[in-house]
């Protein structure tokens, strides 16, 4: 049950980032993503990476590169690198 609740929370966070992307100026959304990638909570960092993957816009390549450089969790850095590869293929 706890795992399902965690997945639901992640999906809500990702959905919120995608919603905000559609309703904010690029610069404001960019700043919000940069701040989210500095969160102490790895779930938040993971979710913003997944949201950027879902948005699928190469404009976010610099943000993802910076997040990869600063990520302390190897698995999360690897996941962010997959997002980077996806965006670079656009």
N, C-alpha and C positions, 0 to 999 in steps of 0.2 A: 504494500500500500504506500509506504513512504517513497519508494522509487517512482511509482506512478505520479505521486504528488510533485516530486522533483521535476519530472519530465513535463508535467503541465505548467509548472512555474517557468521553466525554460522556454516553453512555447509561447507563453504570455509575454515574456521579456522580449523575445525575438519579434513577436507580432507588434509590440509597442514600438520597438526601434523602426520597424518597417513603416508603421503608421506615421511616426514622427518624420521619417525621411520624406514622405509624400507631402507633409504639411509644414515643413520648416525650410528656411533658406539653406542653401548648401553650406555656407560658412558656419551657420549656427549648428547644423547637424554634425558637421565635421568636428567642431569643438566638443560637442557632447560625446561623440565617439572617442575622441582622444582622452577625455576625462574618464570615460567608462573603461578604456583599456588600462588606466592607472588604478582601477579599483583593487582593493585588497581581496575581493571576492572573485575567485577564479571562475565561478559560474557566470558572473556578469561579463567578464572578459571573453569567455567562450561564447556567450549569447550575442555579444556585439559582433564578434567574428562571423557567427552564423547568419546574423541579420545582413551583414555586408555581403556575404556569399549569396543570400537570397535576393538582395537588391541588384547584385551582379553588374556594378558600374565601375569601369576602370578608373574613374576619378578618385576612388578610395585606395588605390595602390600605395600612395605614400603613407597613409594612415596604417595600413596593414604592415608595410615594411617596418615602420617604427614600432608597432606592437610586437612584431617578431623579435626585433632586436632587444626589446625590454622584457620579454616574457621569461619568467623563471621556471615555469613548468615545461619540461621538454615535450611532453605529449601535446600540450596546448600550442606550443610554438610550431610543432609539426602540422597540426590542424590548420593553423593560421597560414602556414606556408602553402597548404593545399588551396586555400582561398586565394592567395596571391597568384598561384599558377592559373587558377580559373580566370581571374581578372586579367592577367597578362595575355590570355588567349583571345580576348575580345578584340 
